[in-house]
Amino acid sequence: MTVNLRSKMFLELKKKETLEQAKDYAFDYLNKALERSPFPSNEAIINLKNFEEPFPKSTGDSKNILEHLNRYGADATVASTGGRYFGFVNGGVLPVSIAARWLADVWDQNSALYVMSPLASKLEEVCESWLKELFGLPDRFVAGFLSGSSMAILCGIAAGRYRIFKNLGWDINTQGFYGAPEIRIVAGRQAHGAVAKAVALLGFGLDRIEWVDTDSQGRILLSELPDLDESTILILQAGHVSSGSFDDFESICAKARSAKSWVHIDGAFGLWAGASAKLKHLTKGIDGGNSFSLDAHKTLNTPYDNGIVLCDDSEALTQAMRTSGSYMVHSENRDGMAYTPEMSRRSRGIELWAAMKYLGRDGIDELVYGLHQRAVQMSEELKAFDFKIVNEVVFNQVLVICDSDIMTNEIIKNIQSSGECWAGGAIWDGKAVIRISICSWVTTEEDISRSARAFVAARSKALSA
């Protein structure tokens, strides 16, 4: 790097003009967030062509770069931080958590080893303790902090794979799969796609999954559960991605424990129901599980990149994630990489700590139950407008069906182009449905009523076409 370039960047750090410029743009975005259209306009999408250019040869100007990014980028974003985006389980962002993220980004801490960031290590330790207290889990549980619930699912199943093989006298880390005993994977027929992805990545093969039939809400039918044994990894679900339903953990986990099977519970957004006094009945019996995957960005409303794996077998998780190197400096303190596939990774525990400290137990309860209340309101208002709801609204998901697949898909298209709210589609029981996910703290009663009226307008437009 030339002396001139280094001096230029040092000057930018000292004057802080670039950071102030970014702050101004961010504040302007936030000021308009509540009334911003949930999805970008056609003009904003077309304007993305302004990012298409040859790779620059010479050094650029920070002010111009940020101005370009804001001018053509801000309006092309999806307003998931607003109150009327219901397309996916994309949570909003708590102000304290995004502020902590900004500060952590300036600190730029690597949370792989304690010696790389004592702060990151300590806050992960604190979050682990608080999560166990929040969900009523035994002290033996450990936590890994990851990019999202997909990686958390992979880690939980990998820990189960290690433990089952070890109990069968096989070291998967050194011996690999060739000649290994067989491990069974049992999952509900409507398990999330991330489960299949993890199973494939871990080398089991999708054709080896023993699929279990489910009821009308996507819950595993206990009567259809095959005989389990000590070579089985059983995958359950806390919060079906469409219906929001929860498996019968108490009954199924009891059967699994008796058979000495490993139980992983996929609870990306639904496991947080266990933090609400009025909803914790949905997660009754989860203490019978061995590992859990969840996502703080979904229900707790931290920024993205905040997945969590919880595991009751520290050895299984750390051995499954094992890495080595003569240059690594381990200590008696927490080394974050011991619980995750990544080595170098940002200190995502900082904004999780900020969110949990700010909300406290009561605030988390209020946030989680509030999402359920808004989902119930949406269901009731849509039914009052003669829409048919096909799921039991047990948490934050609402499924709407219309007279035909053609009509349902036309209404979805009209909703998405309305600028009033945004909802996606799905297939439920072989039919097209409108899928509504309520997961932002920003969403108000008026947001729901306004969105319900948008549904009515979308249907009227479809009928008149």
N, C-alpha and C positions, 0 to 999 in steps of 0.2 A: 504494500500500500504506500502510495506516495505521501510525502510530508504535507503537500497541499490538501489532499483528500482527508487525511487524518485531522489536520487543523480545522478544516471545514466542518467536520462532524463534531469535534470538540466544541467549536463555537456554537453549533446548534444546541448541544446539550447545555451549555452555559447560559445561553439566552432563553432557552425553553420556548421559543416562538412556535416551533413545530408542535409541541405538546399542547400549547395553548390553542393553536388552530384546531387540532383534533378535538379538544375539549369543547370548543365553541360549536363545532359541527355536531358532536354527540348531544349537546344540550338542545340544539335546534331540532334534532331528530326526536328527542324525547318529548319536547314541547308539542310536537305534532302527532305523537304516537297514537293517542286515543282516538283521533278522528281520521287517521291514515287509512286508506283502503287496505283491507286485509291482504290483497294480492296486487302485484304491480300492474299498471296500465299497459296497454299495447305500446304506447309511445315509450314508456320506460324500458320495455323489453327491447324495442327496436334500437333505443339509444345505447344499449350494451355493445353495439358494434364499435363504439368509440374506444373500446379497450383493445380492438384488433389492430395491431401495428407490428412492424418488425422489431426484433429485440434491439433495444437501444445500445449503441456502441459506447457512448460517453456518459459520464456521471450526470445525473439529473438534478433538479431543484426540488427540495422537499416540499416547499410551499405549493408549487404547481402540481406536484404529484398528489398531494392530499386534496387539493381543490378539484382535480380531475376525478379522483375516487369518489368524493362526496357528490359532485355534480351529476355523475352518471351512475353512481352506485346506490345512493340512499333510496332513490325512488324505485329501484329495481329489487328492493328487499321485500320479503314476506313479513308482514307486521304481526309476528307471533307474540310480540311484547304488548300488543293491544288487547282489547277485551272481546273481540268478535272473530277470532281465528280459532276454528274448531276442527281443522282438517286432520291433524295427527295429534298424538299425545306430546305436544310441544309446549312445555310450561312457559310461563312468563319469567321475569327476572326481578328478584327482590332488590331494591335500591342498595341496601347495605352489601349485598353479595356481589353486585356488579362493581361497586366501589372497591371492595376488597380485591376483586379480580384485577382491576386497573392497577392497584398498588402492588399486587403480587407480580404483575407483568413487568413493572418497573424494576422490582427486586430481581426478577428472572432467576428464581431458585430451581435447582435440580434436586428432586426429592428422592433420588435413587439411594443415597447413603446419608447417614447421619452427618458425616464429616463434610458433606456437600451443602447441607442446610440443616443445622440443629432446629431452626424454627419449623421447617416443613415436617421434620420428624416428630417434634413435640405436638403439633396441631393434628397430625394424623393419629397419634396416640390418643389425644383427647377426643377426637371425633369417633374413634373406635369405641371408646368407653361410653360416650353418650349414646351411640347407636344401640349398643347392647342394653343400656338402661331404657331407652325409648321403646324397644321392641320386647323387653322382658326376656332377653336371652341370657343363658349361663355365661359366666366369666370366661370359660374356655374358648369362646368364639374369638376369632381374629378377623380383621378387615383388610382388604386391599382396595386401593383407590385407582380407578381406571378411566378410560375414555368414555365408556358407556356401558349399558346393560348387556350388549352383545358380547363384549369382552368379559364381563362378569359371569355370564352363562358359561363361556368357554372355560374360565378359571374354575368354576364350581364343578363342572363335569370332569375337568382334568384332575382335580383333587380326588374326586370319586374314583376315577380310573386308576390313579396311583394307589389309593388305599385298598381297593379290591384286588388289584394285582399283587400287592404286597402281602395281603392276607392269604392269597393263593400260592405264595412262595415265588413270586415273579417280580423282578425289578424292571419296570418298563423303561426307566431312564437309561439303563445300561444294556438291557437285552432286547429292547424293541419289541415289535409285534410278531416277528417270525418265530413260530413255535409256541406262542403265548397261549395261556388258557383263554377260553371264550368269555367275553363280557357281554351281558344282555343290556340293551337300552330299551326301556319301556316309557312311552309317552302318550298323552291324550291325542286323539286324532286332530284336534284343533290347536295344537301347541303353536306358539309363535314361530315364524320363519327363522328367527335367530337361533332357535334350538336345533333345527335341522342343519343350519350353517355350522354351528359349533361341533355337532356330531360328525359332519363331513371333514372339517378341519382337523379334528382329533383322530381321524383315520378309521373310525368304526364302519363307515359306509351307510348310506341312507337306507339301503335295502335291508339292513340288519335291524332297523327300528321295529319294535313290536308295538303297533298302533292300537290304542284302546278306544273303543267307541265312547261317544259323549252324549249328554242329554241335549234338550232343546236350547240350553244356554251355553253349551260348550264345556260343561263340567264332566270330568271323567266319571263314568258309571262304575260304581264300586262292584256291581255284579259282573261286569265285564273284565275286571282286572285279572290278569293271568296270575298263576302261582308265582310268587317271588322267591328269590333265594339270595345267598351271599355273593353271587356273581352279577347281581342286577343293579343298574343305575336307573332309578325311577325319577321321572321329571314331572313335576306338578306345576300348577299355574295359579298365581295370585293376581287376578285381574286379566281376564280375556281381552285381547287387543280390540275386539269389536263389541262384545256384550258387556265386558267388565266383570264377568262372573268369576267366582272363586271355587277351586276344588274343595272337597271335603277333607281337609287336612287331618282332622282328628281321627277319623276312621281309617283313612288310607295310610297315614304315617304309622298308626298302631300296627297295621298289618305288615308294613315294611320293616319296622323295628323288630317284630317277631321273626321275620325271615332274614334279618341282618343285611338288608339291602341299603344302598346309599340313596338318599333322597335329596334331589336338588329342586328348590322352589324358585321358579321364574316370577319375580314380583316387581318388575321394572317400575311400574307406577302404582300397582295395587297393594304392594306390601306396606306402603305408607298408611293404609287404612288401619293398620294395627296401632297407629299413634293417636287415633281418635277414639274417645270414650264411647261414642255412639256407633262407631263402625268396626271396632276391634273384634266383634263377634265374627266378622268375615274371615279373620286370620286365626281363629281358634284352632289350636293344635299345631301351629307352625314350629313350635319348639321340638317337634318330632323330626324336623328336617336336619340335614347335615350341612347344606350350603344354600345360600340365597343370592340372587342377583337383583339389584335394584338401581334406580337412577335418580339422583337428587335433582337433576334439571327438569324432570318431568313433573313430579308432584310437589317437591319442596321448592321449586322455582329458583334454583341456583342457575348460573350460566351453564352453557353446554360444556361437555367434556367432564362429567361428574358421575361416572358409574361407580358402583360399590359391590364387592363380593364379600359376603360374610360366611365364615366356615368354622364349624365346631372342631375341626381336626387340624391344628396348626402344622403338624408334621406333614400331613398329606398335601396341604396347600403350598407350603414352602418347598417341599421336595418336587412337587409338580412344576413349580416356577423356578427351580434351582438354576443358578448360574455361577460361574467362577472366573477368576482371573487373578494373577499374582499382584496386580496393581491395586486391587480393591482394598479399601481400609475399613474393615468391620469393627464394631465395638459392641458393648453391652446394650447400647441404645437401639431404637427401632431403625432398621434400614428398609425403606419403603419398597425397594425393588424385590425384596424377598417374597412379597405377596402378589406380585404382578408379572405379566410377561415382559413388560418394558423394563429397561434399565434406566437410561436417561428419560426423564419425563418431568413436565412442569408440576409445580406444587399446587395441584388442584384442591388439596385439603384446606387451603387457606380460605377460599370463598365458601366451602361447606361449613367450616368452623364459624365463619361470620354469620351465615344464615341460621345455624342452629343456636348460636349464642343470642342473636337478635330475637328470634321467635320464642325460644324457650319451649317447654313442653306445652304450655297453654296456647301459645301462638301457632305451633304446628298443628295442634288439635283443631284450632279455629280455621286454619288454612285448608286442611284436608277435608273437614266436614263442610266447609263453605263450597268447595268444588262439587260435593254431592248435592248440596241444596240447590245450586244453580242447574245441575243436571236434572233434578226432579222438577224444577220450575220449567225447564225447557220441554220436558216430556209432557207436563200438564198443559202448558200453553199450546203445544202442537196438537195434542188430543182435542183441545177445545176448538181448534180450527179443522177438525175432522181428519187429521193425519193419524196413521196407524203406527203405534210403537210396538216393535216385536220383541224387545228384550225386557227383562226385569231390571229396572234401574237401581242396581244395588250400590253403585259407586258413581263414577263420573262419565259413563258412556251411554249414549242414546242411539238406538237404531230405528230408522224410519223407513217404512215401505209404502209404496204407492200402488195404484191399480194395476200397473204392468211395468216390466223392466224398461220399456221404451219411455213411459211417463216418468219413472224414477230417474233415469239417466238424463232426461230433458230438464227436469227440475234441478238436478245437481248442476248441470251446465249453466242454467239461469242464475242459480244462487252464486256460483263462482264468478260470474261476470257482472253481478249486481254492484259490487263494491261495498255492500252492506255487511256481509259476513262471508265466511268461507268454510265449507264442509266438504268432505270427500265421500267417495263411494266404496262399497265393499260387496262381497257376495255372501249372503246368509241363507242357509238351507236351500241353496241352489237358485236364489233369487237376488236381484239387485236391490241394495238398500242404501240409504243415506246414513253415513256414519258421523256422529257428532261426539267430539272429545272435549270435555270442559276441564281445562287444566291450568288456567292462569289466575293468579290472585287479582288481576286487574278487572276481570269480568264481573259486571254488576247486574243487578236485577233488570235495569233498563237495557243493558246490552242484550240480555236474553230476550226481553220483549221485542226489542227492535229487530233482533235476528229472526224471531218467530214470524214477525210481520213480513220479513224478507222471504221466508218460505212460502207464505201465502201469495205474495206477489209473483214469485217464481212459478208457482203452480198455475196461477191465472194466465201468465204469459204462455206457459206450455199448452194450456187448454185452448188458447185462442190462436195458436200457431196453425 
